[in-house]
Amino acid sequence: MSRSVFALLILAAGLGLYLWLVEMPTEQKRVASETTAKRLLTFTDKDLLAFTITASQGDPSAIELIRDQGGSWSIRTAKPPTTMEADAAAVDDFLRALLLAQVSRTVDESGTELENYGLATPSVTISFRLASGEQTIRFGDAGPLSATLYAMRKGAPQVFLTSLSSRDVLMNSVQGFRRKQVWPFDRSRVTRLTVVTQRETIVLNRDGQGDKEQWTITSPSKAKADQPEVKSLLSGLQNLKAQGFLDDPKELAATRARLRTPLVMFTVRDGEGTPDRTLSLFIDPKDTQRAYAESTATEPLYSISLSLAKDLAKGMFALRNKQLIEAEPERVATLVIKTGDQDFSLTRDGAHWLIDGDPTQKADAARMNMFVTRVVRLQAERIVTDKPGNLKLYGLAPPAVELTAADAQGKILGRIAFGKEDQGEGLTYAMGTAMPGVFQVRPDILKDLPGKNDAPNP
């Protein structure tokens, strides 16, 4: 290697080292400095201990939000003196908007014409209590663009135009920050759920965890629960949100006095050794378009959606497994089909289905596999009566169609009988061995009913 080439390599290496050690850190500091200068607030979320919002217009009382050591937020008001649990998501959204806000430009260096920006009497003043001290921001009018707001820092004369909108800052109140989740609990820990309606009391118990979780009804009678329905109910209760709060002692007492019998009452046990917790839902007898939820006497009455309250008031039929035959499709080895003019069997033989056990007469295997699956998973849509009397009223004596499923040993897995169709509802009356009573089911399955003579020959 020539001396000139070697010298160039040394020079290039030195230049690279200089850029890496000097220029890049300098540039990074410059970018960081410019970014910090553009930020409206110069602290991070981790530094914040509490903040106070004081509105100069409307409600004059200040709202203080305080974070405890566990990271939870609470609201404290002076008029009236009250402490409430805050909605963590609402507080986080508010702080995120402020911490990401930038100074678009400085519109007044001296701050001598504050009236022009609505800052002579600020719309909102927010004071942040930090481990290192305090920072205060005053907000005035909206700027020339929709998503801009004038602001100034306490102790400095400059007026800034920020990237915040009025909605980000000026629309917040106690109600906006207040916890709206009516009944906080961890549904993954719930081992027992009791549902008390005006007609019945249903007790459900959970076995297993995660994917192996299984709910069983133990009272008023033992039955397998409708797993998706129970999980949906628990999710609905966990996510139930308040639309309003009744805190005023006089209004609260008057409303509670007229809410006598709950529409439904729920009790959960969410862990061993923990006390049961109860939530009651009411429809106001004085105004049947209003619904309320009550958790404990120390909490307010929560105003909730009327339609949601009615949806959550599940009865025994809604919560139990509604399959008319309780069996798995792969267990069915024989299906006997009886109609007004046909009586034959279809028997599984490896990958084939034989008609009346004849190896020369095979049904369409794909069609039969799908039909058997639909039969054992057919669910009742509604209950007609749990104590059937005259079955002729429903076309069930005799039935129009009867299906009987048996396993490989000939043990009966279950039967379904289909009656006449309810023309008004578009559903068909049916009975099954898994549940006592007369029900209504969707009639679509009967349109695919196999016939003895429509199966292809091998």
Residue, then its C-alpha position, 0 to 999 in steps of 0.5 A: m500500500s502506498r504512503s498516499v493511500f495509507a494517509l487517506l485512510i488515516l484521514a478518513a478514519g480520523l474524520g469518521l471518528y470526529l463526526w462520531l465523537v463530536e458532530m453527532p452528539t452536538e447534532q443530537k443535543r441540538v435536535a433534543s434542545e429544539t424539540t424541548a423548546k417546542r414542547l409546551l410542558t417540559f416534564t414527563d408523565k413520571d415526574l407528575l404527582a398531582f395537578t389542579i384545574t381551575a376554570s375562570q368561567g362556569d364552575p369556579s371550583a378547582i379540581e385536583l387530581i392526585r396520583d398515589q404510589g400505586g399509580s391510581w388517580s383520585i379527584r378532590t373537590a373543595k366545593p363540596p369537599t369530596t374525594m372520588e376515584a378517577d377514570a385512569a383512561a380519561v386522565d391518561d388521555f388528558l395528560r397525553a394531549l398536554l404532554l404531546a402539545q407543542v408551541s407552534r410559535t410565539v405571538d407576543e414576546s412581552g405579554t402586554e396585550l393579554e386581552n387579545y388572546g383571552l389570557a387577561t382572564p384565562s379560561v383554564t389554569i392548570s398547575f402541575r405539582l412535580a417532585s422538582g417543583e411546580q409548573t403552571i400553564r394558563f389557557g386563553d382563546a382559540g387561535p386562528l385555526s381550529a386546533t390551536l389555543y393561546a397559552m402562557r407559562k406562569g412566570a414568563p411574559q410570552v404568549f404562545l400559539t399551541s397545537l392544542s384544541s379547546r376540546d383538549v383542555l376546556m371541556n374537562s370537568v369532574q364528570g369527565f374525569r370521574r370513574k365511569q366503570v360502575w362495577p370494577f372487578d377482574r372477571s378472570r378471577v370470578t369463580r361464582l356468579t349469582v343472578v337474581t331476577q324477579r322470577e328466579t335465582i340462578v347460581l353458576n360456578r366456574d371450573g378451570q382457567g383460561d381455555k379450559e374454563q367451564w361454567t355450570i348452573t347449580s341452582p335452581s337445577k343443575a345444567k351445563a351453562d351457555q359458555p359464550e352467554v355467561k362470558s358475555l354477561l360477565s364482560g357486560l357487567q365489567n364494562l358497564k359505564a355510568q351515564g351520570f351520577l346521583d350524589d346529592p344526599k336529598e336526591l339520592a335518598a328520594t330516588r333510593a326510597r322508590l327503587r324497591t325491587p331490583l330488575v336484577m341483582f348480581t353477586v360475584r365471588d372473585g377469589e378465595g377468602t374475599p367477600d362477595r360483591t353485589l350489584s343491583l339494577f333498577i328501572d325507576p318506577k316513577d320514570t320507566q325510561r330511566a335505569y340505575a345501578e347500585s353497588t354499595a351504600t357508600e357509592p353514588l347511584y349510577s345512571i345507566s342505559l335502560s336498554l343495557a340494563k334490560d339486556l343484562a337481566k338474563g334468566m335461566f333459559a338465556l344462561r343455560n346451554k340451549q342444545l336440544i341434544e347434548a353430544e359431540p358430532e364425532r360420537v354419533a354413529t347412527l342417526v334414525i330419521k322418522t317423518g310422516d312417510q319415512d323411517f330409516s337409519l344412517t350409520r357411520d362406516g369409516a368415512h361413509w354413511l350407510i342407509d339402513g346398514d346396507p353397504t351398497q347404499k351410501a349417503d353423501a358423506a360430506r352432507m351427512n357429516m354437516f347435517v349431524t353436526r347441525v343436529v347435535r348443535l341445534q339450539a333453542e331460540r326461545i322457550v314456549t313452556d317448561k311444563p308441556g300439556n297438550l302437545k297437539l297444540y304444537g304439532l308434536a303429537p305425533p311430531a312431523v319429524e323425529l331424529t334420534a342419535a346413538d353412539a357406536q354401542g347403540k346407546i341413545l345420545g338424544r332425540i329431537a322432535f319437530g312440530k309445526e311452524d309458528q307462522g307469526e314468528g317463523l320458528t318451529y316448535a321442538m322438544g329435545t331430551a337435553m331440556p324439558g319443555v317445548f321450545q322454538v327453533r330455526p326451521d332451516i335444518l329441516k330443509d336439509l333433512p336427508g331422504k332415504n331415496d335421495a342418496p347416491n349409489p356407490 
